[in-house]
Amino acid sequence: MPSAPPPDWVLARRRAVGARIRDARLHANLTQERLAELAGLDRQAINRIEQAHSSPKLDSLLLIAEALGVPLSDLVR
């Protein structure tokens, strides 16, 4: 049995987190591919997170924040 989709407010927060990651990546002058390399993830994962097509695991968020040189709280505030 498939699970119910998350509420709209969760999707909105997921989009906001993705946008903050994208903004921080662009501010650092990094491509998705380079951020993925620095974080130890694949480019498709970065793209899915930035586009809010997937819900990232905490470990992935920690790796992304470290690769960007920003506190995790800046990405998920």
Kinemage of the C-alpha trace (Angstrom):
@kinemage 1
@onewidth
@group {chain A} dominant
@subgroup {mainchain}
@vectorlist {calphas} color= white
{ca met a 1} P 0.000 0.000 0.000
{ca pro a 2} L 1.555 3.346 -1.044
{ca ser a 3} L 2.056 5.971 1.612
{ca ala a 4} L 0.091 9.201 1.525
{ca pro a 5} L 1.866 12.233 0.048
{ca pro a 6} L 3.252 14.688 2.580
{ca pro a 7} L 1.168 17.741 3.508
{ca asp a 8} L 1.559 20.900 1.434
{ca trp a 9} L 3.516 22.671 4.174
{ca val a 10} L 6.125 19.896 4.137
{ca leu a 11} L 6.510 20.220 0.371
{ca ala a 12} L 6.853 23.995 0.722
{ca arg a 13} L 9.604 23.588 3.340
{ca arg a 14} L 11.355 21.002 1.132
{ca arg a 15} L 11.306 23.507 -1.759
{ca ala a 16} L 12.705 26.222 0.541
{ca val a 17} L 15.565 23.987 1.689
{ca gly a 18} L 16.355 23.081 -1.926
{ca ala a 19} L 16.375 26.756 -2.887
{ca arg a 20} L 18.737 27.629 -0.019
{ca ile a 21} L 21.087 24.824 -1.059
{ca arg a 22} L 21.014 26.045 -4.666
{ca asp a 23} L 21.619 29.652 -3.571
{ca ala a 24} L 24.550 28.632 -1.346
{ca arg a 25} L 25.986 26.498 -4.163
{ca leu a 26} L 25.770 29.359 -6.637
{ca his a 27} L 27.222 31.790 -4.084
{ca ala a 28} L 30.164 29.382 -3.715
{ca asn a 29} L 30.437 29.319 -7.520
{ca leu a 30} L 29.985 25.537 -7.633
{ca thr a 31} L 28.220 23.387 -10.184
{ca gln a 32} L 25.918 20.613 -9.048
{ca glu a 33} L 28.564 18.158 -10.201
{ca arg a 34} L 31.311 19.805 -8.145
{ca leu a 35} L 29.126 20.039 -5.047
{ca ala a 36} L 28.271 16.368 -5.462
{ca glu a 37} L 31.989 15.503 -5.647
{ca leu a 38} L 32.773 17.544 -2.539
{ca ala a 39} L 29.857 16.035 -0.623
{ca gly a 40} L 30.438 12.468 -1.789
{ca leu a 41} L 27.029 12.293 -3.452
{ca asp a 42} L 25.969 11.986 -7.065
{ca arg a 43} L 24.884 14.951 -9.182
{ca gln a 44} L 21.390 13.535 -9.606
{ca ala a 45} L 20.952 13.507 -5.824
{ca ile a 46} L 21.919 17.185 -5.622
{ca asn a 47} L 19.513 17.981 -8.452
{ca arg a 48} L 16.635 16.076 -6.817
{ca ile a 49} L 17.239 17.867 -3.512
{ca glu a 50} L 17.459 21.326 -5.105
{ca gln a 51} L 14.315 20.686 -7.157
{ca ala a 52} L 12.479 19.263 -4.085
{ca his a 53} L 11.828 15.990 -5.901
{ca ser a 54} L 13.211 13.982 -2.994
{ca ser a 55} L 13.444 14.280 0.742
{ca pro a 56} L 17.142 14.232 1.670
{ca lys a 57} L 18.458 12.216 4.576
{ca leu a 58} L 20.052 14.090 7.434
{ca asp a 59} L 23.437 12.609 6.511
{ca ser a 60} L 23.151 14.059 3.001
{ca leu a 61} L 22.237 17.482 4.375
{ca leu a 62} L 25.219 17.363 6.724
{ca leu a 63} L 27.546 16.423 3.857
{ca ile a 64} L 26.152 19.205 1.660
{ca ala a 65} L 26.470 21.820 4.410
{ca glu a 66} L 30.072 20.765 5.065
{ca ala a 67} L 30.912 20.857 1.344
{ca leu a 68} L 29.396 24.337 1.063
{ca gly a 69} L 31.128 25.545 4.215
{ca val a 70} L 27.884 26.694 5.798
{ca pro a 71} L 26.129 25.654 9.011
{ca leu a 72} L 23.345 23.133 8.515
{ca ser a 73} L 21.011 25.570 10.251
{ca asp a 74} L 21.489 28.037 7.371
{ca leu a 75} L 20.102 25.464 4.958
{ca val a 76} L 17.162 24.222 7.012
{ca arg a 77} L 16.102 27.309 8.971
